[in-house]
Amino acid sequence: MTDAGARRPAAWTLAVWWLVIVVAVVGLGWLLTHPLESTVDPWDDDVSRWFAAHRSGDLDALATAGSTPGDTWVGVALALLVAAGGSQWQRSWRPAIFVTVLMSGVYAIYLVATHLVPRDRPPVRILDPGLVPDHSFPSGHVATALALYGGTALLLAWAAPRTRRWARLLLLLPLCVAVARLYQGAHHPTDVLASLLFTTAWLGGVAWVLLPGRSGSGRPSTAA
């Protein structure tokens, strides 16, 4: 099969998987904001108020720092570095394609969900000024962080299996971002949970399609 012929099924697989995730995320958002609203909101609001009640100057600063790894500009800048560095390291376009598809897919899911599922932010003082009031669902910061650092960890494990144990430490960053966003009152817990779920699903699908198995020599394939 030619390279073009091999890429076509991969593209279709990712397109279908992306659409499935979008439908699932929008469906979950509709459930949270309609039939389950009266059941879920009290719990969501209680958690947000608990974080707000335990704020302090030092924790505010820590939360700001903890949220930064999930900022859009940080995600884009670091994704470009990982894509370029990974491709240079492996002498293959595959790492760049992986990172590009991963991050663009996550951002696209987030944009579709926030526009189709308006949801008000938690009923507490929000420490991150300038946020769109009804774009609480899902969390873009958490999605960006999990896609970027989780994707980097998978890429490292694929390219250099011996780094797998240390690469896993990168997964602490999305967890820090998740807690920081809850502390800042930017999102409900279910917004954060939705981002963790859909990003994990997209990350797994993209890795399965774009990061091939290892060759008999123990080195990743660099045919792409």
N, C-alpha and C positions, 0 to 999 in steps of 0.2 A: 504494500500500500504506500502511496506517495505521502510526503509530509503533509500536504494540503488535505489529503483524504483522511489521514490520521487525526488531524486537528478538528475536522468538521464534527465528528461524533462528540469530542470533548467539549466543544463550544455548545452544542445542543444540550448535552448533559448538564452543563453549568447553567445554561439559560433556564432549563426546566426546573432545576433545583432552586435557583434564585426565585423564580415565580412561586414555587411551592412555599418557600419561606415567607415571601411577601404576603401571600394569602393567609398563612398561619399567623403572622404578626398582626396584620390588620384585623383578623378574626378575633384574636386574643384581646386586642385593644377595644374592639366593639363590645366584647363580653364585659370587660372591666368598666367600661363607661356607660353600659346600658343594663342588661339583666343582673349583673353581679355587683353593680355600683353600690347598692345599699348594704351589701354584705362585706365587700372588700374595703371600701373607703374608710370605715371606722378603724379598722386595723391599720391600714396605711397611715392614717392621720395620727394615730396613737404613737406609732414608731417615729414619725417626723417630729411630733411634739416632745418625745423623749430626748431625741438628739438636741433639739432646740433648748431644752431645759438644762442640758449639761454643757452648754457652750462656755468658753472662756477665751480671753485674748490669745493665750498661747495655743489653744486648740484651734482657734480661728485661723491663725497663721499656718499651723500644721495642715489644716484642711485645704487651704489655698495651695500649699506646696504639693499636697497629695493629689489634688485635682489636675494640676498642670500636665502630667504625662498624658492626659486624655484630651487636652486642648486640640482643636482642629489643626491649628498651625504647627503644633508640635508633631502631631500625627503625620501630616503631609511631609514635613521636612525630614523626619526620621525615616519614613517609608521610602523616600527618594534615596536616602543614604543606604538603607538596607538593600534596596533593589540594585543600585549601582555597585555597591560593594560586593554583594552576593554574586552578581553576574561576572564581575571582574575576577573574583576569587575562583569561581567554578569555570570560568571561560565559557559561559553558556548564557543564553538569553532566558533560560528557564526560571532562575530566581527573580529576575525583573518582571517576567510575565506573571509569576505567582503572586508577588507583592501587589502588582497593579490590579490584577483581577480581584484579589482579596479585598483591598482597601476600597476600590471603586464600588464593588458590590455592596459592601457594608454601608458606605455613605448613601448609596442609592436606596437601599432598604430603609434606612433611617429617614431620608427625605420623604419617601412615599408614606411611611407610617405617620410621621408627624403632621402631614397635611391631610391625611384621610381620617386620622383619629385625634381630634383636638381633646386635650385633657388639661385641666387647670393644675398649676403647681400646688405643692402642699400648703396648707393654711398656716404657715409660719413665716417669719422674716427670712427672706432669701439672701444669703451672703454673697452670691455671685450676681452683681447688678447687670441689667441690660438683657436678661433672658426673656424670650417670647413667653408671655404669661400662659398660653394654652398649648405649649409644645413640651409638656412634661413626659409624654409617652412617645417612644422609649428614650433611654438615656444615650445620647450621642457620645458623651465622654467615655462611658463604660464600653460601648461598642467599639469606639476607636482604640481604646487601650487594649482590649482583649484581642482585637484583630491584629494590631501592630505587634504587641509583645508576644502574644500567643503564636502569631505567624512567624515571628523571628525565631522563637524557640523551636518550632517545627522545622524551619529551614535549616537551622544549625544542626538539629538532630539528624536530618536527612543528609546533609553534606558532610558532617563529621560526627558520626555516632558516639564517639568518645566524649563529646561535649554534652550529651543528653542530660546527664545528671545535673550539670550546672545550668544548662539552658532552662530547665524547669523553674529556676529561681525567678525568671522573667515573669512568670505567672503571678507573682506576688504584686506586681505593679497594677494590673487590672483590679485586684481586690482592694488595694489602697485607694484607687480612684473611686471604686464603688462606695466604700465607706465615706470618703470625703464628700461625694455628691449628696449622700444621705444627710450627712452632718450639716452641709450648707443649705439644706432645704430645697435643693434644686429639683429633686425627683422623689416620687413615692417609691417604697421598696419594690412594688410590683413593676414599676418602670425599669428599675435596675435589673430585676430578675429577668424580665423580657429581653433586655439587651444581652445578658449573659447567655440566655438560651439560643436566641437567633444567631448571634455571632459565633457561638460554638458550632452550630449546625452549618453555617456558611463556611467557616474555617475548615471543618472536617471535610466538607464536600470539595472545596477547592484543593485541599492537600491531596485528597484521594485521586483527583483527576490530574493534577498538574505536577505532583511530586511522585515520580515512578518508583518502582521497587529497585532494590540494589542489584547490581550485576554480580556475576560470580567472583569478580576481583575484589568485591567489598566496597567499590566506589560507586557513587551515584551516577546514573546515566546522564550524559551531557550531550545527547543527540540534538536537543532543541537548540 
